[in-house]
Amino acid sequence: MTALPLILTVFVACVVEAVEALTIVLATGITREWKSTLQGMAVALVALAVITAAVGPAIGYLPLTGLRLAVGALLAIFGLQWLRKAVLRATGYKALHDEASAYLREVNAARQAARESRRGVSDWYSFTLAFKGVLLEGLEVVFIVITFGDNQKNVGAAVIGAAAAIVVVTITGIAVRAPLTKVPENWMKFAVGVMLTSFGTFWGAEGAGVSWPGNDAALLVIVPVVALVAGSYIFWLRSRKTAAAVPAKESEVVA
Amino acid sequence: MKYLKSFGEFWYDFIIGDDWHVAALIVAGLVVTEILTHAAKVNAWWLLPAVALAALAWSLHRVTDFRK
């Protein structure tokens, strides 16, 4: 695989995560206090750097077959989670992840929380909220960068994709000073779900000893097939919903 | 203990997500692929993509089935 598909896949996946982290940081910083929010964000970025530095090279020492088996399984499970949510959202069984309403929820919660100074941080609530938001979304970025980069023996290209996504989202966020509501988040999640599932099954099966017809070129078939089948599930669920014509059953909490 | 529990819950939610059946099916698919490839000498490249797409369909069916 050349570096471009790798960079683009990591870029799109990381844009989704960066947009979610930006929503939390903006809501906290604008409503509460920028200093504590930025401190929380900075500490989370340092923690992510430490995790990457510790885990990244260690994974590189694992035998490629075992690595592909484990990483393939994880990526496929991860990708199917994304696809499942994206299909349920596209068909109305699950509410769309709306950055504007997520932003308003964070703002309301931030306004109601009490101000408390702790461990040299003037507003502990802002600090912990920004820290958790950036760390959780950042962990997904680190996972994607390490797994894709190590498997393709091109961590540099994966880092370029992730860094570009973070820079683009940060600059756009600073420019508009509002959550990025125009980003078609669900369709991006669908696309990322397709890519993670495709690469996960490809590497997982390879790790289990399979020899793919056409080697890497098999991905050119797997990706569109996964996209087509997952897309057909959207039509299936829509027609099923119309046929049933009863209120949707959805007990899951919207993330 | 509380921190250990939340640590475990975080990783479970991060990796397994809303439906553990999907994760279980993927692991089972990999095990069967490994057995077919090494023990039965069958190049079962088709198995894991089929299991992944079937797992997704089954998971979607379970969450949207009104008759349950």
Interface residues (C-beta under 8 A of the other chain):
Chain A: L69 G72 A73 L74 A76 I77 F78 L80 Q81 L83 R84 K85 V87 L88 T91 Y93 L139 E140 T197 G200 T201 G204 A205 G207 A208 G209 V210 S211 W212 P213 A218 I222 V225 V226 V229 A230 Y233 L237 R240 K241 A244 V246 A248 K249 E250 E252
Chain B: F14 I15 I16 G17 D18 D19 V22 A23 I26 V27 L30 T33 E34 T37 H38 N43 A44 W45 L47 L48 P49 A52 L53 A55 L56 A57 S59 L60 V63 T64 D65 F66
